[in-house]
Amino acid sequence: MTDPIVNEVRKHRDEHARQFNYDLDQIFADLMRKQENSGRKLRRRKPSTTIESTSSARIG
């Protein structure tokens, strides 16, 4: 089963990535530039609660 909306999003994402030769650093920098230039006020979320260490769990 294919979803036309998912396909459209993937198409645009691929077109954007292709502009930067699929270089993740360049893609990220471009997205950050667009975000800064959008004029929108951005709210940063606090990181989610981390899972406690399982070092006390014993294996075997």
N, C-alpha and C positions, 0 to 999 in steps of 0.2 A: 504494500500500500504506500502510495506517495502522497505527501501533503504539499499542495501548491504554495502555501505560505512559507513553509520550511524551505522549499526549493528556491523561492524568491530571495529569502534571506541569505541562503548559501551562495546564490549567484552574485549578490551585491558584495558579500564578504570576500568572495574570491576575486572580484573585479578590483576591490580596494587593495587586497594583498598583492595582486599582480603588479599594481603601480609601483610597489616597493620591492619587487623581485622576491616576495615572500620573506623579507628580512623582518623578523619580529621586533627588533629594536626600532627600526624605521616606522613600522606600522604603529607601534606603541607611541612613539614620539608624535606622529601625525594625529592620532586620536587625542592625545593630551593637548596638542595645539588647538584642535577643534573644540575641545571642551573649554579651554581657557577663553577662546574667542567667541563662545556662544552667548556670553552676556548673562547666562543663567547663574543664579546663586546655587552653589552646590553644598549639600550637607554630607559630611563624612560620617559613616556609621562606625561605632565602636566595634573592634574585632569581636567575633563570637567567643563564647566561653570555650576554653581549651579543654580537651579531654585529659583527665588526670593520668599521670604516668602509670603504666601497667607493670612497672619494674618489680613490684611486689608479687606479681602473679608468678607461680612456679609452673614450669613446663616439665612433664614427665615425671 
